[in-house]
Amino acid sequence: MDLAYIPSPSTGVIELGPIPLRGYAFCIIIGVFLAVWIGNKRWIARGGKPGTVADIAVWAVPFGLVGGRLYHVITDYQLYFGDGRNWVDALKIWQGGLGIWGAIALGAVGAWIGCRRRGIPLPAWADALAPGIALAQACGRWGNWFNQELYGRPTDLPWGLEISEGPNRVAGVYHPTFLYESLWCVGVALLVIWADRRFRLGHGRAFALYVAGYCAGRGWIEYMRVDEAHHVLGLRLNVWTSIVVFVLAVVYFVLSAKLRPGRESVVEPGATAPSATAADPATAADPATAADPATAAESAAAESAPAPSDTAGGDAEAPGATEAAAEPADTKAAAGGDAKPEAKKL
């Protein structure tokens, strides 16, 4: 009796009264919220304003969903436009079928529109969101588990995925490629976070690292899958896509590091740099004193010293007047021996 296999859910839909909650959609929604939450924290840490990531995501997410679905339908058109197929099924996104390549490509177009409306550089926004996107993919891959799809070759490993008989699938135990990719995406997210802190990646390099890291894993995971796919020169189409995109990401990373080293000093117009406010809120509020420490020290000394006393007769200032300036007016009058009227208090 085999007890070590990963079971598949008997259904991908949970009925909440009249509302069907589909596991695939639920995983995508969780991933989107996770990406926006992490991206918002990273954006604020880089000097951006709270809520900006969510505002731009309003553009990026719908574009990404459309792009992901278009990529899937175009590359697997025979599933919707072949003999005996119904093209209306191409609109049923809840049944599965989102291509990450199309989602990122068209999602970037939506993000560019949102960034342009806010006057924000797209690479800086993408850097803040990069690890969140990887974790969103890690969540989204569990939607494939609910739909019993995108599994690998048959296996007898203890972590094999048990698949039941159904349309376009044969019962058996297979490699859980959805799980492999989910764990890989978590690793990519941690890599981006570590590298970003260690090397202060900017100008789109954190996002390029995420893309390269994801493609490196997607290539070998895609090679294990057994679902129907187009092949070019003996390799699945998505393997070739992973190779090409990986090379492009690495080239961008290297060229960007040479042409624009470091990280953006300002990521959003009107936002306050976190270093200034964290160091001294009072100083950060005054740009003149913040720019010149000596000026700040002199200003502080002038504010702490009492105003000079207004004495009649205008005596010449004796040596050591710096110390005497700090003494009360009546003390200075007594020391001089002159019978002068007490200084008026201002």
Secondary structure, DSSP 8 states (H G I E B T S, - for coil): ---SSB---S-SEEEETTEEEEHHHHHHHHHHHHHHHHHHHHHHHTT--TTHHHHHHHHHHHHHHHHHHHHHHHHTTHHHHSTT--GGGGG-GGGS---HHHHHHHHHHHHHHHHHHHT--HHHHHHHHHHHHHHHHHHHHHHHHHHT-S-BSB--STT-EEE--BTTB--EEE--HHHHHHHHHHHHHHHHHHHHHHH---TTHHHHHHHHHHHHHHHHHHHHB-S---EETTEEHHHHHHHHHHHHHHHHHHHHHHHS-S--S-SSTT---HHHHHH-HHHHH-HHHHH-HHHHHHHHHHHHS----B-TT-----TTHHHHTTS-HHHHHHHH-------B--
